[in-house]
Amino acid sequence: MSHIIETSIELLKRFPLCNSCLGRQFSRLYPLLSNSELGRIIKILILLEVIHEFKVSKKRGSFLSDMRMLIKNGGLQEALLLYKHYVKKSSIRPEKCILCKGFFGELDKEASRIVEALKEYDFNSFLVGCHVNPRIEQLEDEIKSKYGLRWGENIRFEVDRELASRLSQILNLPLDRKRPDIVAVIDLESREIEITVNSLFIKGRYRKLERGIAQTRTTWRGEPIDSIESMIASIVLNFTGGSDTRFHGAGREDIDARMLGPGRPFVLEILSPRRRNIDLKKLEREINRRYARRIEVLNLQFASKKDVQRIKLMGERAKKTYRALIELEKEISDEEIQMLQEKLSDVKILQRTPLRVLHRRGDKLRQKHLYSSSFRRIGDTLLEAVFVCDAGLYVKELVSGDNERTIPSVSSILGQNAICKELDVINIEYIRGV
């Protein structure tokens, strides 16, 4: 008698094991068979060995005892049919598998239940898994150790594989182990199904046409104020059935500044979306219709989590063009305007964290490059300025000097107070490859 048969008999004498849970102990010996097929073959071979032993020895008691083992702990139907030939009034019944608790016998049923639970969601890829009581895994490890079983696999690997195969056929969708749209996890004992819906990402650009709109959700004196995020999200959530959103922008402008030109790149992350396959052109039109002359979104596309990282990097590595309306204390000459342009072009600007944001950001010294400046007189004490500078340069403080925390500045060069009355971002040029 082979070692595999002898070991399997010892296992079945002690534990009720279904075909899958028995076959799994030897799965790596012949992976071309499923664990269920392998376990059934082993039980049939044991049955043949028991019958052969009975034919030779004529020991009826030993024969019937082994048959009861195959019926009670092996659930082998062929053994039950033969046993009834010898024992007419038999009440023996198979016991539930000590490891899977009967789960493998109901794989098709459980796969159908998972598919039913997924019906209310749109998804293009999935992942399925299981939760196994640690006591079960510990018991299986103890069995392997005691009987020297070195060719098996973990029970959760088999459950995941068998469920994935069935779901992939039913749904006609690929299994995605890296970035699935949706994940279903079933508990082997309670049979409870937990659904986790991964975020949907949409990227595009936004233009802010009206001042006083924040970029992300915020409050003023305890009351929410309009933001790019809340405006876009109010419509996106209706389209997707998501639970919430997270807004990721390539940098940000002040609440009182407009974002013009080609717009600022952003990624909107939609949490737990029920609908993924949405019409982005229709979504874009609806946002722009609802918030006409306030904000505008452009070129909406489906994105991924990688785009969030790329957006953050873009915000840090960019060249920005601002238009500023500057109010001076007193009128200046054309020569002074020319001087401003010369001294504020191709120059390094040293800035400490502005006083207006010091309450929420660390006080540190930054060095940013100001590539060019141009100034145009539009009133006695009013100038229109265009600055091209590194991302992260505080333009309002470039104008005012911020109590000499920004050097040089319009104020320090002219020797008088200068205030940035209005500010617009009119272009953002991103470094290639980002």
C-alpha positions in Angstrom: 0.0 0.0 0.0 1.4 3.4 -1.0 2.4 6.0 1.5 -0.3 8.4 0.2 -3.0 5.8 0.7 -1.8 4.8 4.2 -1.6 8.5 5.2 -5.0 9.2 3.8 -6.5 6.3 5.7 -5.0 7.6 8.9 -6.4 11.1 8.2 -9.9 9.8 7.5 -9.9 7.6 10.6 -9.4 10.8 12.7 -11.1 13.6 10.7 -14.0 14.1 8.3 -12.5 15.5 5.1 -14.2 16.3 1.9 -12.6 15.5 -1.5 -11.1 19.0 -1.8 -9.6 19.1 1.7 -8.1 15.6 1.4 -6.8 16.2 -2.1 -5.3 19.6 -1.0 -2.8 17.8 1.2 -1.2 16.3 -1.9 -2.0 19.0 -4.5 1.5 19.8 -5.6 2.2 16.2 -6.5 0.0 16.4 -9.5 -1.3 20.0 -10.1 -3.1 19.1 -13.4 -5.9 17.7 -11.3 -8.2 19.8 -9.1 -7.9 19.1 -5.4 -11.5 17.7 -5.5 -10.6 15.3 -8.3 -7.4 14.2 -6.5 -9.2 13.7 -3.2 -11.9 11.6 -4.9 -9.4 9.4 -6.6 -7.6 8.8 -3.3 -10.9 7.7 -1.7 -11.7 5.4 -4.5 -8.3 3.8 -4.3 -8.8 3.3 -0.5 -12.2 1.8 -1.3 -10.6 -0.6 -3.7 -8.0 -1.5 -1.2 -10.6 -2.2 1.5 -12.6 -4.4 -0.9 -9.5 -6.3 -1.9 -8.5 -6.8 1.7 -12.0 -8.1 2.5 -12.0 -10.5 -0.5 -8.7 -12.0 0.7 -9.2 -12.0 4.5 -13.0 -12.5 4.7 -12.9 -10.3 7.8 -16.4 -8.8 7.7 -16.1 -6.6 10.9 -12.9 -4.9 9.7 -14.4 -4.4 6.3 -17.5 -2.8 7.5 -15.6 -0.6 9.9 -13.4 0.7 7.1 -16.5 1.3 5.0 -18.1 3.3 7.8 -15.0 5.4 7.9 -15.2 6.1 4.1 -18.9 7.0 4.5 -18.8 9.0 7.7 -15.5 10.8 7.3 -15.0 10.6 3.6 -18.5 11.2 2.3 -17.9 8.6 -0.4 -21.2 7.7 -2.1 -19.8 4.5 -3.7 -18.9 3.2 -0.2 -22.4 4.0 1.0 -24.0 2.0 -1.8 -21.8 -1.0 -1.2 -22.3 -0.8 2.6 -26.1 -0.9 2.2 -25.6 -4.2 0.3 -24.2 -5.7 3.5 -26.2 -3.7 6.1 -29.7 -3.3 4.9 -30.9 -0.9 7.6 -28.1 1.7 7.8 -28.5 5.1 9.3 -24.9 6.2 8.9 -24.5 9.7 7.4 -21.5 11.7 6.2 -20.2 14.3 8.7 -19.3 17.8 7.7 -15.7 18.4 6.7 -13.7 19.5 9.7 -11.7 22.1 7.6 -14.0 23.7 5.1 -17.3 23.0 7.0 -18.9 21.9 3.7 -17.9 25.0 1.8 -16.3 23.2 -1.2 -19.5 21.2 -1.7 -21.4 24.4 -2.2 -18.9 26.3 -4.4 -21.3 26.9 -7.2 -24.0 28.1 -4.8 -21.6 30.5 -3.1 -20.3 31.8 -6.3 -23.8 32.6 -7.4 -24.5 34.4 -4.1 -21.4 36.6 -4.7 -22.5 37.4 -8.2 -25.9 38.4 -6.8 -24.2 40.7 -4.3 -22.2 42.4 -7.1 -25.2 43.1 -9.3 -25.8 46.7 -8.0 -22.3 47.8 -9.0 -20.6 48.6 -12.3 -17.1 47.1 -12.6 -14.7 46.0 -15.3 -12.4 43.8 -13.2 -12.7 42.0 -9.9 -10.9 40.1 -7.2 -12.4 37.5 -4.9 -11.0 36.2 -1.6 -12.0 34.5 1.6 -11.7 34.8 5.3 -10.7 31.6 7.1 -10.9 31.2 10.9 -7.3 31.1 12.2 -8.2 28.0 14.1 -8.9 26.1 10.9 -5.6 27.2 9.4 -3.8 26.2 12.6 -5.5 22.8 12.6 -4.5 22.1 9.0 -0.9 23.1 9.8 -0.9 20.7 12.7 -2.2 17.9 10.5 0.5 18.6 7.9 3.2 18.6 10.6 2.0 15.4 12.3 1.7 13.4 9.2 4.7 14.8 7.3 2.6 16.3 4.5 4.9 18.5 2.4 3.0 18.6 -0.9 -0.2 20.6 0.0 -1.3 24.2 -0.2 -3.2 26.6 2.1 -7.0 26.3 2.2 -7.4 30.0 1.3 -5.4 29.6 -1.9 -7.8 26.9 -3.1 -10.9 28.8 -2.1 -9.7 31.9 -3.9 -8.7 30.0 -7.0 -12.0 28.0 -7.3 -14.2 31.1 -6.7 -12.2 33.2 -9.1 -12.6 30.6 -11.8 -16.3 30.4 -11.4 -16.9 34.2 -11.1 -14.7 34.9 -14.2 -16.8 32.5 -16.3 -20.2 33.8 -15.0 -19.2 37.5 -15.2 -17.0 37.2 -18.4 -14.6 39.6 -16.8 -10.9 39.2 -15.9 -9.5 38.7 -12.4 -7.2 41.6 -11.4 -4.9 41.0 -8.5 -3.3 44.5 -8.6 -6.0 47.1 -9.2 -9.5 45.5 -9.3 -12.5 47.7 -9.5 -14.3 45.6 -6.8 -13.3 43.0 -4.2 -15.6 40.4 -2.8 -14.6 38.5 0.4 -16.6 35.6 1.8 -16.3 34.1 5.3 -16.0 30.3 5.1 -18.0 29.7 8.3 -20.6 32.4 8.4 -20.9 32.7 4.6 -21.2 36.5 5.0 -20.0 38.4 1.9 -18.2 41.7 2.2 -17.9 44.0 -0.8 -15.2 46.6 -1.2 -15.5 49.0 -4.1 -12.2 50.6 -5.1 -12.2 54.3 -6.1 -12.9 55.6 -9.5 -10.6 58.3 -10.8 -11.5 61.0 -13.3 -8.9 63.5 -14.5 -9.2 66.8 -16.4 -8.6 70.5 -16.1 -10.6 73.2 -14.4 -10.9 76.9 -15.0 -12.1 79.2 -12.2 -13.8 82.2 -13.7 -15.1 83.7 -10.5 -13.2 84.9 -7.4 -14.2 83.6 -3.9 -14.3 79.9 -4.8 -12.0 77.6 -2.9 -10.3 74.7 -4.6 -11.2 72.0 -2.0 -14.0 71.8 0.6 -13.6 74.3 3.4 -15.7 76.4 5.7 -15.9 80.0 6.8 -17.1 80.7 10.3 -18.5 77.2 10.5 -20.4 77.4 7.2 -19.3 75.6 4.0 -18.3 77.8 1.1 -18.3 77.1 -2.6 -15.3 75.1 -3.9 -14.2 73.5 -7.1 -14.4 70.2 -5.4 -17.9 70.5 -4.0 -19.3 71.9 -7.3 -17.8 69.1 -9.4 -18.6 66.5 -6.8 -22.3 67.4 -6.5 -22.8 66.3 -10.1 -20.2 63.5 -10.3 -21.8 61.7 -7.3 -25.2 61.8 -9.0 -23.6 60.2 -12.1 -21.6 57.5 -10.2 -23.6 56.8 -7.1 -20.4 57.2 -5.1 -20.3 57.9 -1.3 -17.8 60.8 -1.3 -14.9 62.4 -3.3 -11.3 63.4 -2.8 -9.9 66.2 -4.9 -6.3 66.2 -6.1 -5.0 69.3 -7.8 -1.7 70.1 -9.5 -1.1 72.9 -6.9 -3.7 75.5 -6.0 -4.6 79.1 -6.3 -5.8 81.5 -3.6 -9.5 81.6 -3.0 -9.6 85.2 -4.3 -7.6 84.4 -7.4 -9.0 83.2 -10.7 -7.6 80.2 -12.7 -7.8 81.1 -16.3 -5.9 80.1 -19.5 -5.9 76.3 -20.3 -6.9 75.5 -16.7 -5.3 73.5 -13.8 -5.0 69.7 -14.0 -6.8 67.8 -11.4 -7.9 64.2 -10.5 -11.2 63.6 -8.7 -11.3 60.4 -6.7 -14.8 58.9 -6.3 -15.2 56.6 -3.3 -17.3 53.5 -3.5 -18.9 54.2 -6.9 -21.9 52.1 -7.9 -21.6 53.2 -11.5 -18.3 53.3 -13.4 -19.2 53.2 -17.0 -20.5 56.8 -17.3 -20.5 59.2 -20.2 -17.7 61.7 -19.5 -18.7 64.0 -22.3 -22.2 64.2 -20.8 -20.8 64.8 -17.3 -18.5 67.6 -18.6 -21.5 69.3 -20.3 -23.6 69.1 -17.2 -21.0 70.5 -14.9 -20.3 73.4 -17.3 -24.0 74.1 -17.8 -24.8 74.0 -14.0 -21.9 76.3 -13.1 -21.7 78.5 -16.3 -19.5 81.6 -15.9 -18.3 80.3 -12.5 -16.2 77.3 -13.2 -15.5 75.2 -16.3 -14.0 71.6 -16.6 -12.2 70.5 -19.7 -11.1 67.2 -21.3 -12.5 64.8 -18.6 -10.9 61.3 -18.9 -10.8 58.1 -16.8 -7.7 57.9 -14.7 -5.9 55.7 -12.2 -4.2 56.1 -8.8 -0.9 56.7 -10.6 -2.3 59.9 -12.0 -2.8 61.2 -8.4 0.9 60.8 -7.8 1.7 62.5 -11.1 -0.6 65.4 -10.4 1.1 66.1 -7.1 4.5 66.1 -8.8 3.2 68.4 -11.5 2.1 70.9 -8.9 5.6 71.0 -7.5 7.5 71.2 -10.8 5.9 73.9 -12.9 6.4 77.4 -14.3 3.5 79.6 -13.7 2.3 82.9 -15.3 0.3 85.3 -13.1 -1.4 88.5 -13.9 -1.7 90.9 -11.0 -3.4 94.2 -10.4 -1.1 96.3 -8.2 -2.1 99.4 -6.2 0.7 101.8 -5.2 0.8 104.5 -2.6 1.8 107.1 -5.1 2.4 107.4 -8.8 5.7 106.3 -10.3 7.5 107.3 -13.5 8.1 105.3 -16.7 11.7 105.0 -15.6 10.7 103.4 -12.4 8.5 100.9 -14.3 11.4 100.0 -16.5 13.5 99.6 -13.3 11.0 97.2 -11.9 11.0 95.1 -15.0 14.8 94.8 -15.0 15.2 94.1 -11.3 12.4 91.5 -11.2 13.5 89.5 -14.2 15.7 86.4 -14.1 16.2 86.8 -10.4 16.1 84.6 -7.3 13.4 85.5 -4.8 14.0 84.6 -1.1 10.7 84.1 0.8 9.9 83.2 4.3 6.5 81.6 4.8 4.0 84.5 4.4 2.4 85.8 7.6 -1.1 85.2 6.3 -0.5 81.4 6.1 2.0 81.0 9.0 -0.8 79.6 11.2 -1.1 76.5 9.1 2.4 76.1 7.5 5.9 75.9 9.0 8.1 79.0 9.0 10.9 78.3 6.5 12.9 80.1 3.9 12.2 79.3 0.2 14.2 80.3 -2.9 12.2 80.5 -6.1 13.1 81.8 -9.5 11.3 84.7 -11.1 11.9 84.3 -14.8 10.4 87.6 -16.1 8.2 90.5 -15.1 6.4 93.1 -17.2 4.4 96.1 -16.0 1.8 98.3 -17.6 0.3 101.5 -16.2 -3.5 101.4 -16.1 -4.1 104.3 -13.7 -2.2 106.9 -11.7 -1.4 104.4 -9.0 -2.4 101.2 -10.7 -0.2 98.8 -12.5 -1.0 95.6 -14.3 1.9 93.1 -13.9 2.6 89.7 -15.5 5.0 87.4 -13.6 6.5 84.2 -14.9 7.9 82.2 -11.9 8.5 78.9 -10.3 5.6 77.0 -8.7 5.4 77.8 -5.0 6.3 81.5 -5.2 3.9 83.6 -3.3 3.0 86.4 -5.8 1.0 88.6 -3.3 4.1 88.8 -1.1 6.3 89.4 -4.2 4.3 92.6 -4.5 4.0 93.7 -0.9 7.3 92.4 0.6 5.4 91.0 3.6 7.3 93.0 6.1 10.6 92.2 4.4 9.9 88.5 4.5 10.1 88.4 0.7 13.3 89.9 -0.9 13.3 91.6 -3.4 9.7 92.8 -3.9 7.9 95.5 -5.8 7.5 97.4 -2.5 11.2 97.2 -1.6 12.4 98.3 -5.1 10.0 101.3 -5.2 10.5 102.2 -1.6 6.7 102.5 -1.0 3.8 100.2 -0.1 2.4 98.1 -2.9 -0.6 95.8 -2.6 -1.8 93.1 -4.9 -5.5 93.9 -5.4 -6.4 91.1 -7.8 -4.5 88.0 -9.0 -5.1 85.6 -11.9 -3.3 82.5 -12.9 -3.2 82.7 -16.7 -0.9 79.8 -17.6 0.8 76.8 -16.0 3.7 75.2 -17.9 4.6 71.7 -16.7 8.0 70.1 -17.0 8.0 67.4 -19.7 8.1 63.8 -18.5 6.0 64.5 -15.4 
